[in-house]
């Protein structure tokens, strides 16, 4: 069984200002660093075999803070874990984006299915290359939601900064256990 913790990076100034970051490389702020330390404390109750991240600095710094606390070095940055490119909407506030594009169709936005496909490709690669390992992957809210929505077949809530969502792979399929640290209720078949 491969165990995976998907962690959203800590807060940035653009998060605090409610600006859409997408693939823009915005660093953590002090709040984000504190969130990364708290996430590391939460993760300290088990042994981890591998730590990877998105190549964007807010994710690499979050991963490095977590790794320092857990005694594990970040071994790789996966391009497939980078945040969704939001096109012309990057850098504008939520309100400005809604004002300009009320239906959320930002010019040059990366399609959501493409984000899900590359996110799933990254975690499948991790499970295939590191079977039976406990893996931490620090990435972004859009990628995490796309992956969780694909695996869980339901719409996930907003992923909070430094939120921890967990999954396992049994060699056949992924199972989602928690989203933002909240355990999922078992899904029952409809009669």
C-alpha positions in Angstrom: 0.0 0.0 0.0 1.4 3.4 -1.0 0.3 6.3 1.2 0.3 9.8 -0.1 -0.2 13.1 1.6 -1.0 16.0 -0.8 -0.2 19.3 0.9 -1.1 22.7 -0.4 1.7 25.3 -0.1 1.5 27.9 2.7 0.1 31.4 2.2 1.6 34.0 -0.1 1.0 37.7 -0.2 -1.2 37.1 -3.3 -3.3 34.6 -1.3 -3.7 37.2 1.4 -4.8 39.8 -1.2 -7.1 37.2 -2.9 -5.1 37.5 -6.1 -5.2 34.6 -8.5 -1.7 33.1 -8.6 -1.9 30.2 -11.0 1.5 29.4 -12.4 3.0 32.8 -11.3 5.9 32.1 -9.0 5.0 34.0 -5.8 7.0 33.2 -2.6 5.6 32.3 0.9 4.9 35.1 3.4 5.5 34.7 7.1 2.0 33.3 7.7 2.7 30.7 5.0 6.0 29.7 6.7 4.1 29.3 10.0 1.5 27.2 8.3 4.2 24.9 6.8 5.6 24.4 10.3 2.2 23.5 11.7 1.7 21.0 8.8 5.0 19.5 9.6 4.0 19.0 13.2 0.8 17.2 12.0 2.8 15.0 9.8 5.4 14.1 12.5 3.2 11.2 13.8 4.5 8.8 11.2 7.6 7.9 9.2 7.9 9.3 5.7 10.0 7.8 2.9 9.8 10.5 0.2 9.2 14.3 -0.1 8.5 15.9 -3.5 7.0 19.2 -4.6 5.9 21.4 -7.4 8.8 23.4 -8.9 7.1 26.8 -7.9 8.9 28.4 -4.9 5.9 28.6 -2.6 5.7 24.8 -2.8 9.4 24.1 -2.6 9.8 26.3 0.4 6.8 24.7 2.1 8.3 21.2 1.4 11.7 22.3 2.7 10.2 23.5 5.9 8.3 20.3 6.3 11.4 18.2 5.4 13.6 20.0 8.0 11.1 19.2 10.7 10.7 15.6 9.6 14.4 14.9 8.8 13.8 14.2 5.2 15.1 16.1 2.1 13.0 17.0 -0.8 14.2 14.7 -3.6 12.5 16.1 -6.7 10.3 18.8 -8.1 7.6 17.5 -10.5 6.4 19.9 -13.3 3.1 17.9 -13.3 2.5 19.2 -9.8 2.7 22.9 -10.8 -0.4 25.0 -10.3 -2.9 25.5 -13.1 -2.0 28.3 -15.5 -4.8 30.8 -15.2 -4.0 32.8 -18.3 -4.8 36.5 -18.3 -6.4 36.2 -14.8 -3.1 35.7 -13.0 -2.4 38.5 -10.7 -5.9 40.0 -10.6 -8.2 39.7 -7.5 -11.1 37.4 -7.3 -13.4 40.3 -7.6 -11.6 41.7 -10.7 -11.7 38.3 -12.3 -15.4 38.0 -11.7 -16.0 41.5 -13.1 -14.0 40.8 -16.3 -14.9 37.1 -16.8 -18.1 36.4 -14.8 -18.4 32.8 -16.1 -14.8 31.9 -15.1 -13.6 31.5 -18.7 -10.3 33.3 -18.4 -8.4 33.8 -21.7 -5.6 31.3 -22.1 -6.6 29.3 -19.0 -5.3 25.7 -18.8 -8.3 23.4 -19.0 -9.3 21.6 -15.8 -9.2 18.1 -17.4 -5.5 18.8 -18.4 -4.7 19.7 -14.8 -6.4 16.5 -13.5 -4.6 14.4 -16.1 -1.1 15.7 -15.3 -1.8 15.6 -11.5 -2.9 12.0 -11.8 0.1 11.2 -14.0 2.4 12.6 -11.2 0.8 10.6 -8.4 0.6 7.4 -10.5 4.3 7.8 -11.3 5.1 8.2 -7.6 3.1 5.1 -6.7 4.7 3.1 -9.5 8.3 4.1 -8.7 7.9 4.0 -4.9 5.4 1.1 -4.1 4.7 0.7 -0.4 6.2 4.1 0.5 4.8 6.9 2.5 5.1 10.0 0.3 4.6 13.7 0.9 3.8 15.8 -2.2 3.6 19.6 -1.8 1.6 21.1 -4.5 -1.3 23.6 -5.1 -5.0 23.8 -4.4 -6.1 23.5 -8.1 -4.0 20.4 -8.6 -5.1 18.8 -5.4 -8.8 19.5 -6.1 -8.5 18.2 -9.7 -6.8 14.9 -8.4 -9.3 14.4 -5.5 -12.3 15.2 -7.7 -11.1 12.6 -10.3 -10.3 9.9 -7.7 -13.3 10.5 -5.4 -15.8 11.3 -8.2 -17.2 14.2 -6.2 -16.5 17.9 -6.0 -14.0 18.7 -3.3 -14.1 21.8 -1.1 -11.5 24.6 -1.4 -8.1 23.4 -0.3 -6.8 25.6 2.4 -3.2 26.8 2.6 -1.0 24.0 4.1 -4.1 21.7 4.1 -3.3 18.0 4.2 -5.3 15.6 2.1 -4.4 11.9 2.2 -4.8 9.0 -0.2 -3.6 5.4 -0.6 -2.9 3.2 -3.6 -3.4 -0.5 -3.3 -1.7 -1.4 -6.6 -5.0 -1.1 -8.5 -6.7 2.2 -7.5 -6.5 5.3 -5.3 -8.7 5.8 -2.2 -9.1 9.3 -0.7 -9.0 9.2 3.2 -9.0 12.9 4.2 -9.4 16.3 2.6 -7.9 19.3 4.5 -7.4 16.9 7.4 -11.1 16.0 7.6 -11.8 12.2 7.4 -14.3 11.3 4.6 -17.3 9.3 5.5 -17.5 5.9 3.8 -19.5 6.1 0.6 -22.4 3.7 0.4 -23.8 2.2 -2.8 -27.2 3.6 -3.9 -30.0 1.0 -3.8 
